[in-house]
Structure formats: C-alpha cells, structure tokens
Amino acid sequence: MALSAHVTSVDKTTVDKTTVDKTTADKTSADKPRSETDRAPVGTLASISLDCSDPSSLADFYGDLLGMKRVFETPDGQIIALSNGGVCVTLMYAGDHVPPTWPGPGQGQQLHMDIAVTDLAPAVRQALTLGAKEADFQAQPDLWRVLLDPAGHPFCLTTVTA
C-alpha cells in the first residue's frame, strides 16, 4: 500500500510535507526535457472491475459504502456498474471466483481500493454495518484499516491523501 504523488501541470506539489519543484522533478526523472505529447495519457480510468459470485449483493454493498448508484446492468445481472459521476466500480459474475486469502498464501489479493475518509473509527464502524469484515492483518492501523468486502476482496479505509 504505497503512496505516490505525480507532479502534473502545477508548479509545485506537496508529498509527505516536502515541497517538490516541478522542474526539479522533471529533470530527475529524465535527462532530457519531455514534450507535452510524451505526457499525454492514452485514456482515462473508466472503471475498476471486481469478479465475484454475486454481483447484485456486492453492488448493493459498494453502492452503500461509496454512495454510488447503478448506472449499467446487463439483462442477466452478471455485470453491474456503479458510479457517482466519476470512475465506475463494476461487479462482474465469475462462477469460479475464489476470495483472496491476503496476506496469507494461496489466492493473492487480486486488487484493492483505498477509500479516503476523514475519521477512521466511524468509517470502519459504518463499513462493518454494511457487511464488511476487518482483516486480521493491519499493517498501520493508525493510517489505514484493511477490511474485506462481502466477497472477500480487501479494501482500505484511509485518512492518508496525496
């Protein structure tokens, strides 16, 4: 769960209370100046998709957790996309889905989301009420809490923002 900051079109950014000058950041990342076309993205993130055995239940969980609404659903209910106007969270049916066993051996975590909150304790309580479970392993519980969604995917609630 590493934090990173990207210097974009602003002159300065703050990373861990250290101010980084854009021109210094550019020069340290490459010996020659980059053109604007080198920085142009191929696209933008549209959705984070999670495999699961019950897309409807997981859509209800993430809809409540993140304040998102169903914006797309296939007629058979095997693909459901949620959004609040930004990046979608898409739940996709996978009959052979195996929940992650992270941090233990076996099935890796596959993917996890970091969800920004202002106060960890009440956010954790609310997530638990919605059906999340606290993970046994908590690397830095004062900065973020690892929880598991109803399908077993780990996600973090965190007060750390970049």
LINGI-V392847 format. One line per field, one symbol per residue. ss: DSSP state (H for helix, E for strand, - for the rest). psi: psi as a letter, one per 30 degrees, with the letter a starting at -180 (. if undefined). burial: + if it has 9 or more other ideal C-beta (glycine too) atoms within 8 Angstrom, else -. A space follows every 50 residues. Layout:
BEGIN
ss = ???
psi = ???
burial = ???
END
This chain:
BEGIN
ss = -----------EEEE--EEEEHHHHHHHH------HHHH-------EEEE EE--HHHHHHHHHHHH--EEEEE-----EEEEE----EEEEEE------- ------------EEEE---HHHHHHHHHHH--EE---------EEEEE-- ---EEEEE----
psi = ikklkkkbflellkjhgkkkkeeeeeeffkflkklefffklealkekkkk klfieeeeeeeeeeeghllkfkklefgfkkkklgfbklkkkkkjfgkkkl gkgllcjlfellkkjklfjeeeeeeeeeefflkkkekjeiffelkklklf ffkklkkkfkl.
burial = ----+-+-----++-----+-+--++--------------------++-+ -+--++-++-+++-++-+-+-+----+-+++++----++++++---+-++ -+------+--+-++-+--+--++--++-+-+-++--+-----+++++++ +-+++++++---
END
